[in-house]
């Protein structure tokens, strides 16, 4: 994503680091946050960038594998059915920068490919990720509306489940403001499920951060974090493997789709 000057954000932003103090909403438009320090823990702002989790040659191998198994299209959501993807998930969860941020016993429950290109391009309005894939519809008083996509059932589980989830977005290409990197509202994950009106108010109060991630890097984020994505301005590809890690068991009679 686009680089911002220190004056834009009202903070000095160090390469591979984070601003030294909180970004004020009205002054922060864009920037890069990457951290392995304790200055801004994941749970405080809702996201963190870990560069170079995979080497570039490994990213090229993964991209070729995706093409070979017919998944090179805008969005594919059942990749954990492939053995190579399950092994990749295990590798990601063992990475030292990610393992310490996962809750004990957490497992990969979803992996979706998002590919933006000149053939497949779209914008995503500001939202939270509230639905998870489950084996079947269940009578769950604490759950919200269920939907069916690509033959799979999704429900909005209890808020306590959403708060346990961690997303790891593995980037197979350099991701910048020019090719559709995510824009996030720092700290918005701490406010639970949000109405459209409340989301707009929080964005006005807290501003947005553009999450530029190098090839092989991982963007960690809480699904409740408000995020959006613009259409690509350049014809460079942006392929992301979007992993979701969660508790091994779900409450209220629910079961993960892969159980």
LUMROBA-47095 format. One record per residue: residue in one letter; x, y, z of N, C-alpha, C, CB in turn. Coordinates in steps of 0.001 Angstrom, whole numbers. Each point is the difference from the previous one (the first is absolute). Glycine has a CB too. Example, Ala and Ser with C-alpha at 12.3 -4.5 7.8 and 13.67 -1.06 7.14 Angstrom:
REM residues 2
ATOM  resn      n_u      n_v      n_w     ca_u     ca_v     ca_w      c_u      c_v      c_w     cb_u     cb_v     cb_w
ATOM     A    13190    -5690     7800     -890     1190        0      900     1200        0    -1892    -1173     1246
ATOM     S     1542     2223    -1966      820     1190       60     -770     1090      730     1184     -628    -2145
REM end
This chain:
REM residues 259
ATOM  resn      n_u      n_v      n_w     ca_u     ca_v     ca_w      c_u      c_v      c_w     cb_u     cb_v     cb_w
ATOM     X      825    -1179        0     -825     1179        0      866     1237        0    -1803    -1236     1190
ATOM     X     1158     2366    -1365      749     1218     -157      724      358     1269    -1623      760    -1688
ATOM     X     2821     -203     1524      743      515     1124     -543     1371      348     2052    -1313     -654
ATOM     X    -2071     1650     1935     -420     1322      400     1149      694      677    -2369     -751      239
ATOM     X     2389     2046     -300     1039      750      674     -300       55     1476      428     1353    -2055
ATOM     X      609    -1074     2855     -211       94     1434     -969     1117      325     2289     -896      397
ATOM     X    -2293     1952    -1202     -911     1102      275    -1442     -378     -261     1810     1577     -568
ATOM     X    -2054    -2490     -397    -1368     -438     -268     -610     -645     1234      578     -333    -2413
ATOM     X      198     -543     3047     -530     -771     1117      210      686     1338      423    -2044    -1309
ATOM     X      395     3081     1338      296      617     1271      898     -862      837    -2154     1160      -95
ATOM     X     2823    -2145     -511      886     -912      697     1185     -300     -887    -1915     -994     1288
ATOM     X     3002      650     -670     1134     -500     -757     -170    -1497     -175     1514     1831      878
ATOM     X    -1474    -2285    -2110     -191    -1418     -281     1314     -580     -470    -2428      355     -587
ATOM     X     2897    -1349     1290     1286     -609     -338     -218    -1196     -907      979      774     2179
ATOM     X     -143     -973    -3211     -125    -1198     -836       93    -1244      862      994     1219    -1958
ATOM     X    -1949    -2122     1774      -12    -1232      781     -425      226     1430     1777     -865    -1452
ATOM     X    -2246     2071     1784     -418      280     1362    -1379      599       42     2355      320      629
ATOM     X    -2663      333      473    -1321      596      179      159     1398      525    -1032    -2236      424
ATOM     X      -10     3064     -549       73     1335      558      239      -51     1493    -1506      823    -1795
ATOM     X     2217      156     2319      323       16     1410    -1161      414      874     2306      489     -634
ATOM     X    -3351      111      107    -1169      365      786    -1253     -200     -832     1351     1657     1325
ATOM     X    -2470    -1604     -680    -1264     -326     -680     -270      978    -1130     -904     -966     2128
ATOM     X      390      410    -3237     -413      855    -1109    -1369      568      313     1352    -1350    -1656
ATOM     X    -1475     2626     1527    -1302      637      174     -794      -97    -1292      953     1572     1722
ATOM     X    -2228    -1890    -1573     -840     -292    -1151      -10     1077    -1038    -1360    -1324     1474
ATOM     X     1203     2543    -1076     -175     1058     -979     1274      329     -744    -1792      897     1410
ATOM     X     2944    -1380     -938     1258      382     -606      648    -1138     -770      289     1633     1820
ATOM     X     -688    -2899    -1539      656    -1133     -642     -768     -413    -1230      898     -764     2193
ATOM     X     -269      776    -3367     -654     -449    -1206      534    -1342     -460     -373     2363     -628
ATOM     X     1666    -2546      658      570    -1245     -510     1338     -215      648    -1203      238    -2187
ATOM     X     1688    -1457     2112     1310     -304      558      245    -1478      -10     -116     2016     1417
ATOM     X     1288    -2406     -978      340    -1410      118      311     -278     1454      891     -106    -2373
ATOM     X    -1485     -940     2897      316     -412     1357      560    -1406      -67    -1811     1478      998
ATOM     X     3000    -1675     -509      596    -1333       89      656      -85     1353      374     -189    -2514
ATOM     X     -593     -905     3211      540      -56     1353      257    -1420      445    -1192     2093      521
ATOM     X     2281    -2272      192      218    -1217      770      316      410     1429      835    -1282    -2040
ATOM     X    -1047     2537     2353      291      527     1325    -1256       19      848     1856     1385     -942
ATOM     X    -1725     -809     2146    -1140       98      901     -576     1409        2      980    -1813     1413
ATOM     X     -560     2662    -2347     -475     1375       -5    -1507       64     -232     2238      743     -836
ATOM     X    -2692    -1520     -129    -1424       -4     -326     -441    -1442     -214      144     2313    -1052
ATOM     X     -492    -3021     2107     -369    -1408     -151    -1227     -159     -871      979     -475     2229
ATOM     X    -1074     -691    -2823    -1110     -326     -899    -1349      309      621     1404    -1770    -1012
ATOM     X    -1576     1446     2261    -1303      185      612     -326     1464      252      258    -2226     1037
ATOM     X      731     3109    -1055     -268     1419      234     -563      670    -1247     1836       45     1694
ATOM     X    -1241     -323    -2857     -432      672    -1220     -725     -933     -962     1911     1546      270
ATOM     X    -1810    -2862      -46     -762     -948     -802      706     -541    -1215    -1938     1166      786
ATOM     X     3174     -737    -1041      738     -517    -1155     1489      163      225    -1917      555    -1521
ATOM     X     2677    -1301      720     1455       42       83      570     -577    -1289      -47     -207     2536
ATOM     X     1116      784    -3024      636     -468    -1236     1313     -694      329    -1071     1870    -1311
ATOM     X     1202    -3109      857     1227     -773      162      615     -188    -1385     -892    -1197     2084
ATOM     X     1929     1935    -2429      588     -142    -1334      837    -1267     -120       18     2480     -208
ATOM     X       32    -3012    -1012      928    -1065     -356     -185    -1275      828     1591     1770     -675
ATOM     X    -2826    -2188      826     -269    -1290      625      398    -1135     -947    -1891     1020     1337
ATOM     X     1655     -825    -2649      455     -935    -1029      970      718     -926    -2172    -1300      122
ATOM     X     3124      546     -670      934      561     -967     -680      135    -1363     1949    -1014     1255
ATOM     X    -1432     1901    -2094     -600      236    -1310      -87    -1269     -846      878     2319      103
ATOM     X      159    -3177     -151     -128    -1238     -801    -1165     -876      463     2465       68     -393
ATOM     X    -2705     -103     1694    -1128     -788      508    -1332      592     -449     1380     -670     1981
ATOM     X    -1447     1981    -2046    -1225      651     -474     -259     -346    -1457      353     1871     1631
ATOM     X      704    -1920    -2426     -172     -344    -1413     -479    -1443     -148     1798     1648     -624
ATOM     X    -1272    -2541     1454     -434    -1398      -44    -1482     -106      371     2342     -763      584
ATOM     X    -2748     1493      452    -1403      -24      405     -908      549    -1093      717      248     2377
ATOM     X     -291      842    -3003     -803      589    -1076     -168     -986    -1152      817     2287      645
ATOM     X      259    -3008     -977      -76     -998    -1066     -927    -1145      389     2321      606     -717
ATOM     X    -2267    -1000     1984     -866    -1086      462    -1470      408      -73     1836     -812     1511
ATOM     X    -2133     2042    -1136    -1374      483      -82     -511      -36    -1435      413     1454     1992
ATOM     X      455    -1036    -2937     -381      -37    -1401     -215    -1411     -498     1257     2089     -337
ATOM     X     -401    -3005      781      -75    -1387     -465    -1257     -710      493     2486      -56      -39
ATOM     X    -2974      445     1224    -1192     -699      514    -1277      771     -304     1398     -992     1817
ATOM     X    -1304     1947    -2749    -1190      670     -500     -613      996      955     -394    -1993    -1305
ATOM     X     1216     2561     2206     -541      947      973      354     1430     -339      145    -1759     1721
ATOM     X      446     2005    -2872      414     1358     -345    -1186      801     -523     2314     -827     -522
ATOM     X    -3207     1188     1431    -1106      890     -338     -252      905     1192    -1036    -1707    -1577
ATOM     X       98     2616     1453     -129     1095      961      -91     -454     1452    -1114     1265    -1783
ATOM     X      311    -2271     2076     -142     -450     1373     -353    -1463       79     -687     2274      630
ATOM     X     1440    -3037      148     -257    -1427      180       73     -272     1491      954     -622    -2296
ATOM     X    -2004       -4     2864      -82      -55     1442      131    -1339      673    -1353     1890     -286
ATOM     X     1745    -2936     -402       67    -1312      647     1382     -631     -122    -2422     -299     -476
ATOM     X     3463     1101      544     1346     -508     -281      518     -959     1055      435     2102    -1186
ATOM     X     -982    -2092     2388      474     -937     1020     -363    -1448     -341     -219     1820     1703
ATOM     X     -555    -2020    -2741     -264    -1367     -452     1218     -602     -691    -2419      578     -254
ATOM     X     3409      267      -81     1245     -459     -626     1057     -262     1064     -541     1299    -2088
ATOM     X     1245    -2414     1964     1017     -367      990     1102     1053       83     -495    -2419     -425
ATOM     X      909     2989     -728     1070      993       20     -403     1237      790      787     -845    -2209
ATOM     X    -2078     1206     2170     -483     1176      714      -57     -270     1506    -1333      684    -2030
ATOM     X      939    -1886     2401      -15     -346     1424     1416       18      558    -2063    -1405     -337
ATOM     X     3036      922     -439     1388       25      443      504     1436      106      380    -2242    -1066
ATOM     X     -757     3081      113      381     1408       52     -596      657     1243      136       81    -2520
ATOM     X    -1382     -399     2848     -630      553     1207      771     -393     1245    -2224      -80    -1128
ATOM     X     2655    -1173     1187      772     -450     1165     1330      741       78    -1086    -2265     -142
ATOM     X     1693     2498    -1012     1264      741      -16     -205     1431      489      810    -1426    -1905
ATOM     X    -1878     2060     1461     -283     1372      414     -237       63     1508     -986      492    -2266
ATOM     X      215    -1423     2783     -317       57     1431     1207     -315      874    -2332     -651     -553
ATOM     X     3372       33      -28     1227     -264      764      997     1143      -74     -343    -2407     -423
ATOM     X      132     3357     -489      916     1130     -138       56      757     1328     -499      188    -2491
ATOM     X     1693      151     2955      134      563     1342     -790     1285      185     2239    -1027      118
ATOM     X    -2337     1833    -1176     -724     1250      117    -1504     -171       20     1879     1068    -1131
ATOM     X    -2354    -2241      687    -1437     -266      -59     -434     -908     1140       60      278    -2483
ATOM     X      765    -1282     2794     -359     -964     1044     -278      687     1329     1390    -1714    -1154
ATOM     X     -614     2731     1487     -188      655     1290    -1243      892       39     2464      -71      296
ATOM     X    -3090      274    -1448    -1212      809      -56    -1263     -846     -139     1352     1820    -1011
ATOM     X    -1167    -3121      788    -1142     -918      -62     -357     -482     1401      668     -723    -2323
ATOM     X    -1946      487     2540     -419     -551     1275      353    -1487       46    -1872     1703      176
ATOM     X     2101    -2252     1015      350    -1428      103    -1025     -882     -697     1145      467     2165
ATOM     X     -643    -1403    -2967     -873     -952     -678     -628      504    -1275     -434     -917     2184
ATOM     X      716     2152    -2572     -624      569    -1207      347     -825    -1229       99     2285     1023
ATOM     X    -1053    -2400    -1947      184     -770    -1227     -468      831    -1186     -302    -2179     1252
ATOM     X      806     1835    -2438     -463      662    -1223    -1393     -507     -335     2374      255     -853
ATOM     X    -3315      660      660    -1381     -395     -279     -470      476    -1374     -454       72     2450
ATOM     X     1256      762    -3107     -406      518    -1307     1229      545     -714    -2324      561      857
ATOM     X     2369     -731    -2175     1013      659     -818     -647      385    -1326     1898    -1309     1103
ATOM     X    -1828     2584    -1421     -591      531    -1217     1071      700     -820    -2230      265     1144
ATOM     X     2234     -507    -2440      873      746     -905     -736     1232     -492     1194    -2112     -703
ATOM     X     -573     3283      872     -493     1234     -594     1030      472    -1015    -1301      621     2102
ATOM     X      894     -564    -3349      919      408    -1066     -569     1183     -770      846    -2358     -188
ATOM     X     -167     3482      306     -350     1162     -812      960       85    -1179     -921     1224     2022
ATOM     X      368     -920    -3183      801      116    -1215     -778      866     -983     1106    -2277      367
ATOM     X     -561     2435    -1562     -727      778    -1013    -1288     -715     -410     2179      956     -831
ATOM     X    -2206    -2296      943    -1200     -759     -349    -1007      -44     1156     1391    -1377    -1564
ATOM     X     -887     1378     2799     -848     -108     1183      345     1141      942     -167    -2523     -238
ATOM     X     -717     3500      321      252     1149      857    -1311      419      637     1945      754    -1435
ATOM     X    -1891     -320     2672    -1210      382      705      379      897     1168    -1163    -2146     -682
ATOM     X      172     2809     1224      212      767     1217     -882     -580     1096      577     2090    -1321
ATOM     X     -110    -1960     2547     -737     -497     1152     -259     1176      930     1038    -2320     -198
ATOM     X    -2306     2569      492     -349     1089      906      405     -355     1426    -1914      661    -1497
ATOM     X     1959      341     2336      375     -183     1396     -923    -1025      664      872     2371       92
ATOM     X     -273    -3360      583     -797    -1055      612      820     -731     1057    -1325     -256    -2124
ATOM     X      660     -662     2818      642     -954      893     -261    -1401     -547     -267     1549     2018
ATOM     X     1162    -2488    -1730     -225    -1400     -386     -740     -679     1150     2103      -66    -1478
ATOM     X    -3367     -239     1268     -852     -489     1078     -455    -1437     -170     -735     2308      290
ATOM     X      935    -2897    -1472     -503    -1349     -274     1129    -1011      -53    -1905      987    -1257
ATOM     X     1603    -2214     1671      976    -1088      -34     -638    -1211     -680     1129      848     2121
ATOM     X     -312    -1718    -2754     -550    -1199     -652     -278    -1107     1010     1244      594    -2087
ATOM     X    -2442    -1143     2042     -372    -1079      922     -524    -1188     -801     -547     1672     1831
ATOM     X      486    -2813    -1155     -403    -1231     -683    -1454       53     -441     1672    -1257     1346
ATOM     X    -2531     1805     -495    -1424       56     -311     -664     1058      862       -6    -2435     -647
ATOM     X    -1178     2825      237     -769      936      808     -368     -660     1324     -902     1128    -2077
ATOM     X      916     -330     3137     -353     -531     1316     -881     1006      709     2149    -1321      135
ATOM     X    -2941      814      802     -842      871      809      884      631     1066    -2083    -1417     -424
ATOM     X     2359     2695      249      964      681      865     -551     1387      323     1968    -1291    -1005
ATOM     X    -2422     1478     2231     -620     1263      380      982     1163      -63    -1562    -1269     1456
ATOM     X     2847      982    -1216     1006     1064       27      562      304    -1385      569     -685     2320
ATOM     X    -1023      -84    -3349      504      196    -1358     -919      946     -772     1041    -2299       35
ATOM     X     -492     2839    -1108     -782      859     -883      -62     -629    -1389      670     2058     1321
ATOM     X    -1374    -1408    -2231     -363     -543    -1298     1018     -906     -671    -1302     1998     -216
ATOM     X      813    -3075     -344      842     -932     -743     -181      221    -1499     -154    -1683     1877
ATOM     X     1203     1397    -2629      -30      122    -1455      687    -1210     -602       -7     2527      129
ATOM     X     -154    -2699    -1437      662    -1084     -702      754      576    -1180    -1766    -1650      722
ATOM     X     3081     1353     -780      853      486    -1083      869    -1148     -494       10     2348      963
ATOM     X       17    -2520    -2280      801    -1059     -610     -276    -1355      645     1760     1690     -538
ATOM     X    -3023    -1925      885     -389    -1284      564      337     -168     1468      304     -915    -2231
ATOM     X      172     1978     2886      364     -103     1412     -892      918      835     2387     -562     -626
ATOM     X    -2607      148     1866     -841      754      920      872      920      848    -1701    -1872       51
ATOM     X     1268     3130       72      680      975      841     -997      559     1009     1623      581    -1865
ATOM     X    -1162     -398     3102     -834      630     1017      827     1065      716    -1379    -2122      295
ATOM     X      673     3041      352      653      947      894      -60     -594     1401     -619     2019    -1457
ATOM     X     1755    -2505     1965        4     -673     1298      -94     1010     1139     1358    -1865     -984
ATOM     X    -1410     1403     2223       -1      926     1136     1234      905      -32    -1284    -1686     1361
ATOM     X     1148     2868     -789     1085      973        6     1259     -564      653    -1696     1829       67
ATOM     X     1522    -2680      937     1166     -578      678      853     -825     -962    -1302      -47     2141
ATOM     X      670     -594    -3119      752     -773     -999      750      950     -927    -1699    -1873      107
ATOM     X     1021     2908     -588      646      954     -909     1222      642      657    -2220      448    -1091
ATOM     X     2140     -218     2382     1120      629      707     1200     -921      133    -1641     1370     1239
ATOM     X     1437    -2677    -1399     1100     -959       77      722     -186    -1329    -1239    -1142     1806
ATOM     X      615     1511    -2906      545     -294    -1320     1191      903     -325    -2275     -745     -739
ATOM     X     3190      200      -43     1125      773     -513      148     -294    -1484     1168      -37     2254
ATOM     X    -1062     1086    -3055      217     -119    -1438     1476      191     -293    -2330      838     -491
ATOM     X     2864    -1685     -384     1372      155     -494      -70       69    -1523     1005    -1256     2005
ATOM     X     -754     2428    -2542      -69      206    -1452     1406      -86     -579    -2062     1463      233
ATOM     X     2350    -2577     -899     1309     -228     -600       17      573    -1412      330    -2085     1396
ATOM     X      588     3003    -1654       50      711    -1282     1012     -653     -942     -653     2139     1160
ATOM     X      166    -2554    -2319      867     -624    -1000      587     1019     -959    -1354    -2067      181
ATOM     X      917     3322      -72      517     1105     -807      151     1212      912    -1097     -892    -2132
ATOM     X     1932     1838     1710       57     1267      719    -1381      645      -24     2448      304     -594
ATOM     X    -2877      176     1741    -1341      573      116      131     1460      410    -1001    -2253      619
ATOM     X      508     3154    -1460      119     1433      233    -1359      664     -196     2416      -37     -746
ATOM     X    -2454     1338      992    -1236      748     -225     -417      -54    -1458      582     1503     1898
ATOM     X      375    -1725    -2792     -292       13    -1431     -644    -1286     -502     1903     1537     -264
ATOM     X    -1760    -2628     1024     -620    -1245     -478     -964     -616     1010     2037     -391    -1352
ATOM     X    -2620     1242     2195    -1141     -456      789      284     -495     1397     -942     -556    -2109
ATOM     X     1963     1098     2773      263     -404     1381    -1154      406      911     2469      213     -409
ATOM     X    -2563     -894     1550    -1072      316      935      231     1352      672     -351    -2450      383
ATOM     X     -755     3121      -89      -14     1175      865     -756     -406     1268       84     1664    -1984
ATOM     X      491    -1381     3140     -602     -420     1252     -179     1194      928     1030    -2273     -255
ATOM     X    -1956     2129     1195     -245     1028     1015      562     -525     1318    -2105      871    -1192
ATOM     X     3258     -369     1633      657     -542     1196     -893       19     1231     2151      756     -942
ATOM     X    -2152    -1876     1666     -734      -90     1252    -1480     -269     -130     1661     1498      873
ATOM     X    -2174    -1534    -2090    -1451     -154     -178     -500    -1388      402      126     1659    -1848
ATOM     X      768    -2638     1943     -402    -1354      378     -460      -85     1456     1611     -877    -1685
ATOM     X    -1311     1889     2467     -334      -33     1425    -1438      414      291     2374      481      468
ATOM     X    -3133     -164    -1506    -1355      516      191    -1091     -997     -362      909     2236     -448
ATOM     X     -531    -3516      236     -997    -1018     -302     -598      156    -1388     -495     -117     2412
ATOM     X     -688     -468    -2602     -703      160    -1279     -469     1453     -130     -747    -2444       24
ATOM     X      902     2981    -1218     -268     1418     -190    -1048      237    -1082     2332      494      730
ATOM     X    -3178      477     -505     -939      435    -1029      748      847    -1025    -1933      -48     1648
ATOM     X     1315      254    -2796      617      830    -1030      250     1415      531    -1140    -1368    -1792
ATOM     X      196     1899     2506      156     1352      544     1167       72      975    -2455      375     -280
ATOM     X     2577    -1380     1132     1099      -23      979     1345     -165     -692    -1551     -969     1711
ATOM     X     1600      170    -2772     1255     -166     -735      455     1315     -613     -611    -2374     -480
ATOM     X     -315     3094     -108      369     1278     -602      494      979     1057    -1683     -382    -1815
ATOM     X     1060      356     2985      428      895     1070     1391     -359      500    -2383      319      653
ATOM     X     2657    -1598     -525     1322     -425      457     1082      344    -1016    -1077    -1842     1292
ATOM     X      760     1679    -2577      982      364    -1018      285     1506       50     -785    -1917    -1457
ATOM     X     -246     2714     1631      196     1447       78      839      368     1220    -2194      357    -1168
ATOM     X     2030    -1117     2251      710      312     1241     1420     -550       26    -2187        8     1151
ATOM     X     2426    -1136    -1830     1292     -679      126      823      -32    -1274    -1040    -1354     1733
ATOM     X      459     1715    -2868      738      -38    -1251      255    -1417     -491     1048     2136      649
ATOM     X     -291    -2249    -1725      313    -1290     -598     1507     -156     -136    -2193        8    -1234
ATOM     X     2626    -1240     1221     1392     -338     -262       38     -942    -1197      641      293     2451
ATOM     X      231      -36    -3386      168     -847    -1180     1042    -1062      314     -626     1901    -1566
ATOM     X      274    -3156     1369      866    -1115      380      798     -503    -1195    -1626     -638     1793
ATOM     X     2742     1301    -2081      904     -459    -1056      813    -1167      532      121     2318    -1021
ATOM     X     -100    -3411      260      683    -1213      450      889     -512    -1131    -1916     -585     1573
ATOM     X     3197      296    -1297      862     -520    -1064     -314    -1453     -315     1779     1589      707
ATOM     X    -1351    -2027    -1875     -175    -1405     -382      595     -903     1080       69      616    -2460
ATOM     X     -825    -1628     2844      447     -912     1045     -354      459     1396     1820     -645    -1488
ATOM     X    -2370     1858     1614     -381      510     1311    -1405     -428      388     1505     1936     -367
ATOM     X    -1801    -1802     1653    -1305     -371      533     -600     1186      743      712    -2416      190
ATOM     X    -1948     2702     -512     -789      968      760     -861     -779      981      -20     1681    -1924
ATOM     X      281    -1500     3214     -840     -584     1032    -1087     1005      354     1922    -1400      903
ATOM     X    -3137      930     -720    -1080      913      367    -1127     -751      692      594     1481    -1932
ATOM     X    -1313     -746     2747    -1207     -540      613    -1161      194     -975      865      495     2353
ATOM     X    -1709    -1507    -2549    -1101      143     -955     -956     1137      328      189    -2413     -398
ATOM     X     -288     2790     1665     -886     1101      374      587     1358     -356     -883    -1411     1839
ATOM     X     2133     1455    -2251      612     1258     -417     -683      510    -1263     2202     -689     1026
ATOM     X    -2623     1938    -1041     -604      582    -1189     1052      120    -1094    -1675     1259     1411
ATOM     X     1322    -1723    -2618      962       65    -1098     -731      164    -1329     1618    -1428     1305
ATOM     X     -884     1929    -2293     -545      236    -1339     1133     -177     -998    -1780     1608      877
ATOM     X     1433    -1637    -2157      999     -161    -1049     -485      685    -1265      777    -2181     1000
ATOM     X      108     2980    -1613     -354      697    -1231      356     -847    -1215      352     2208     1143
ATOM     X     -851    -1819    -2282      411     -634    -1242     1468      305     -269    -2349      168     -907
ATOM     X     2993    -1071      184     1408      197     -345      152     1132    -1006      454    -2428      441
ATOM     X      588     3234     -239      300     1091     -926     1065     -389    -1006     -621     1617     1770
ATOM     X     1320    -2714    -1494     1061     -489     -879     -305    -1443     -400     1699     1541     1096
ATOM     X    -1189    -2002    -2235     -304    -1354     -473      858    -1089      637     -691     1033    -2120
ATOM     X     1256     -779     3285      812    -1010      674     -896     -920      814     1959     1579       90
ATOM     X    -1678    -2876      -60     -861     -931      741      120      197     1502      226    -1637    -1859
ATOM     X    -1279     1270     2567       12        4     1458     -692    -1270      463       -8     2551      122
ATOM     X      824    -3576      157     -524    -1294      432      239     -162     1496      422    -1003    -2289
ATOM     X    -1485      681     2997       56     -129     1454     -684    -1298      410       16     2520      288
ATOM     X      664    -3288      558     -621    -1158      635     -461      437     1381     1453    -1661    -1297
ATOM     X    -2749     1657     1476     -643      540     1201     -348    -1169      931     -941     2003    -1300
ATOM     X     1798    -2248     2289     -223    -1077      966     -752      542     1210     2096    -1182     -774
ATOM     X    -3011      370     1299     -678      322     1247      307    -1107     1002    -1852     1268    -1215
ATOM     X     2328     -869     2389      293     -941     1081     -986      233     1135     2456      -79     -634
ATOM     X    -2953    -1027     1192     -989      116     1059       96    -1149      980    -1484     1212    -1564
ATOM     X      583    -1245     2536        9    -1081      995     -332    -1331     -665     -674     1626     1806
ATOM     X     1182    -2727    -1259     -259    -1300     -630    -1461     -416       44     2291     -642      619
ATOM     X    -3048     1154      344    -1414     -357      118     -839     1266      109      600    -2184     1117
ATOM     X    -1797     2113    -1683     -938     1111       59    -1107     -288     1011      508      560    -2397
ATOM     X    -1068      484     3007    -1111     -197      948    -1345      -91     -714     1310     1233     1734
ATOM     X    -2355    -1343     -967    -1379       96     -487     -357    -1037    -1062      121     2404      508
ATOM     X      524    -3581     -456     -326    -1052     -952      578      195    -1386    -2033     -314     1277
ATOM     X     2877     1334    -1465      629      253    -1302     1256     -844     -152     -913     2342      -10
ATOM     X     1293    -2589    -1240     1247     -720     -304      625      638    -1224     -882    -2172      986
ATOM     X     2193     2273    -1008      686      543    -1153     -298     -831    -1234     1797      894     1485
ATOM     X    -1786     -262    -2632     -330     -686    -1251      932    -1167     -264     -879     2138     -901
ATOM     X     2137    -2041     1359      966    -1059     -278       23    -1109     1041     1335     1696    -1152
ATOM     X    -2114    -1559     2245      -11    -1043     1043     -580    -1297     -535     -225     1762     1760
REM end
